[in-house]
Amino acid sequence: MNEDIQFILDSSKESMDAAMRHLEKQFVKIRAGKASPTMLSSVMVEYYGSQTPLSQVANINTPDGRTISVQPWEKNMLHEIEKAIMNSNLGFNPMNNGDFVIINVPPLTEERRIQLTKQAKAEAEDAKVGVRSARQDANKEIRDLEDVSEDLQKNAEVDIQTLTDKYIKKIDAFLVIKEAEIMKI
């Protein structure tokens, strides 16, 4: 029956890894002053009747640390791309020069930095909830196992708690790094 416990431990570790990967993706979307193509990763463009990620209809580059340039593969998409960026609530004001959509990334104000820090904390808390949920599911599965001694169940629950603590520490460390990155001027 030890195989069942090992399977539960492995599946809870996978769930916790998934929470960490999700947190990493969310943190990439939170900008920290320097222009990056990933800032536009959530922008969806109306492309021949369907919502399409911006990266699938245009080339996104950062010529310098304060500018993002978007070059559509079809010139007639310039207006749609500009509109999609405006509607994405990223706080950018795109400019169209006939060939490219150019976005000047303004330096973050102190107020905006604090706002982004709060957003990062919320994302980290969501990741912790995901980790704790994986722990809760694993503990329930262990208690539901039949033909397993109480000692084995208790040991497995301790292992899961240790794993949970490890992931919570990882999330906290990741958050500290992201906060420092956001608050750095």
C-alpha positions as CSV (number, residue, x, y, z in Angstrom):
1,M,0.0,0.0,0.0
2,N,3.1,2.3,0.2
3,E,2.8,2.7,-3.6
4,D,-0.6,4.4,-3.1
5,I,0.9,6.9,-0.6
6,Q,3.8,7.6,-2.9
7,F,1.4,8.2,-5.8
8,I,-0.5,10.7,-3.7
9,L,2.7,12.4,-2.7
10,D,3.8,12.7,-6.3
11,S,0.5,14.0,-7.5
12,S,0.3,16.6,-4.8
13,K,3.9,17.7,-5.7
14,E,2.7,18.0,-9.4
15,S,-0.2,20.2,-8.3
16,M,2.1,22.4,-6.2
17,D,4.5,22.7,-9.1
18,A,1.6,23.8,-11.3
19,A,0.8,26.5,-8.8
20,M,4.4,27.7,-8.9
21,R,4.4,27.7,-12.8
22,H,1.2,29.7,-12.7
23,L,2.7,32.2,-10.3
24,E,5.7,32.6,-12.6
25,K,3.5,33.4,-15.5
26,Q,1.5,35.9,-13.5
27,F,4.7,37.6,-12.3
28,V,6.0,37.9,-15.8
29,K,2.8,40.0,-16.7
30,I,3.5,42.4,-13.8
31,R,5.9,44.9,-15.3
32,A,8.8,46.2,-13.3
33,G,9.8,49.4,-15.2
34,K,11.7,47.9,-18.1
35,A,9.9,47.3,-21.4
36,S,9.4,43.6,-22.4
37,P,7.4,41.9,-25.1
38,T,5.8,39.7,-22.4
39,M,3.9,42.8,-21.2
40,L,1.6,42.4,-24.2
41,S,1.2,38.6,-23.7
42,S,-2.4,39.0,-22.5
43,V,-3.5,41.3,-25.4
44,M,-6.0,39.7,-27.8
45,V,-6.7,41.1,-31.3
46,E,-9.8,40.8,-33.4
47,Y,-8.4,38.9,-36.4
48,Y,-10.8,37.9,-39.1
49,G,-13.6,37.5,-36.7
50,S,-11.8,35.7,-33.8
51,Q,-9.8,36.7,-30.8
52,T,-6.2,36.0,-31.5
53,P,-3.1,36.6,-29.2
54,L,-1.1,39.6,-30.4
55,S,2.0,37.6,-30.8
56,Q,0.3,35.5,-33.5
57,V,-0.5,38.5,-35.7
58,A,2.6,40.7,-35.2
59,N,6.3,40.8,-34.3
60,I,6.9,42.3,-30.9
61,N,10.3,43.9,-30.1
62,T,11.9,46.1,-27.6
63,P,14.4,48.4,-29.3
64,D,15.3,49.9,-26.0
65,G,14.4,49.6,-22.3
66,R,11.5,52.1,-22.6
67,T,10.0,51.2,-26.0
68,I,8.0,48.3,-27.3
69,S,7.4,48.2,-31.1
70,V,4.7,46.0,-32.7
71,Q,5.0,45.3,-36.4
72,P,1.9,43.6,-37.8
73,W,2.3,41.0,-40.5
74,E,-0.6,42.6,-42.3
75,K,-0.6,46.4,-42.5
76,N,-4.4,46.5,-42.3
77,M,-4.1,45.2,-38.7
78,L,-2.5,48.3,-37.4
79,H,-5.7,49.9,-36.2
80,E,-7.0,46.7,-34.6
81,I,-3.7,46.1,-32.7
82,E,-3.8,49.7,-31.5
83,K,-7.4,49.3,-30.3
84,A,-6.6,46.0,-28.6
85,I,-3.7,47.5,-26.7
86,M,-5.8,50.5,-25.6
87,N,-8.6,48.1,-24.4
88,S,-6.3,45.8,-22.6
89,N,-6.1,47.9,-19.4
90,L,-2.3,47.8,-19.3
91,G,-2.0,51.6,-19.1
92,F,-0.2,52.0,-22.4
93,N,-0.9,54.7,-25.0
94,P,0.1,53.2,-28.4
95,M,1.1,55.3,-31.3
96,N,0.7,54.3,-34.9
97,N,3.3,55.5,-37.4
98,G,1.9,53.7,-40.5
99,D,4.3,50.7,-40.3
100,F,4.5,50.0,-36.5
101,V,2.6,50.5,-33.4
102,I,5.0,52.1,-30.9
103,I,4.5,52.0,-27.2
104,N,6.5,54.2,-24.9
105,V,6.7,52.5,-21.5
106,P,6.5,55.3,-18.9
107,P,8.6,55.0,-15.8
108,L,6.6,53.7,-12.9
109,T,5.3,56.2,-10.3
110,E,5.6,55.4,-6.6
111,E,1.8,54.9,-6.5
112,R,1.9,52.5,-9.4
113,R,4.8,50.6,-7.9
114,I,2.8,50.1,-4.7
115,Q,-0.2,49.0,-6.7
116,L,1.9,46.4,-8.6
117,T,3.4,45.2,-5.3
118,K,-0.1,44.6,-4.0
119,Q,-1.0,42.8,-7.2
120,A,2.1,40.6,-6.8
121,K,1.2,39.8,-3.2
122,A,-2.3,38.8,-4.3
123,E,-0.9,36.5,-7.0
124,A,1.5,34.9,-4.4
125,E,-1.4,34.4,-2.0
126,D,-3.4,32.7,-4.8
127,A,-0.4,30.4,-5.4
128,K,-0.3,29.6,-1.7
129,V,-4.0,28.8,-1.8
130,G,-3.3,26.4,-4.7
131,V,-0.5,24.7,-2.7
132,R,-2.7,24.4,0.4
133,S,-5.5,23.0,-1.7
134,A,-3.2,20.3,-3.0
135,R,-2.2,19.5,0.6
136,Q,-5.8,19.3,1.6
137,D,-6.7,17.0,-1.3
138,A,-3.7,14.7,-0.6
139,N,-4.5,14.5,3.1
140,K,-8.1,13.5,2.2
141,E,-6.9,10.9,-0.2
142,I,-4.5,9.4,2.4
143,R,-7.3,9.2,5.0
144,D,-9.6,7.5,2.5
145,L,-7.0,4.8,1.8
146,E,-7.9,1.4,3.2
147,D,-5.5,-1.3,4.5
148,V,-3.0,1.4,5.5
149,S,-1.8,1.6,9.1
150,E,-2.4,4.8,11.1
151,D,1.4,5.3,11.4
152,L,1.8,5.2,7.7
153,Q,-1.0,7.7,7.3
154,K,0.4,10.1,9.9
155,N,3.9,9.8,8.3
156,A,2.5,10.6,4.9
157,E,0.6,13.6,6.2
158,V,3.8,14.9,7.8
159,D,5.6,14.4,4.4
160,I,2.8,16.4,2.7
161,Q,3.1,19.1,5.3
162,T,6.8,19.3,4.8
163,L,6.3,19.5,1.0
164,T,3.7,22.3,1.5
165,D,6.0,24.3,3.8
166,K,8.8,24.0,1.2
167,Y,6.5,25.4,-1.6
168,I,5.2,28.2,0.6
169,K,8.8,29.2,1.3
170,K,9.6,29.1,-2.4
171,I,6.6,31.4,-3.1
172,D,7.6,33.8,-0.3
173,A,11.1,34.0,-1.7
174,F,9.8,34.5,-5.2
175,L,7.6,37.3,-4.0
176,V,10.5,39.1,-2.2
177,I,12.5,39.0,-5.4
178,K,9.6,40.4,-7.5
179,E,8.8,43.1,-4.9
180,A,12.4,44.2,-5.0
181,E,12.3,44.3,-8.8
182,I,9.1,46.4,-8.8
183,M,10.3,48.8,-6.2
184,K,13.8,49.3,-7.8
185,I,13.9,52.7,-9.5
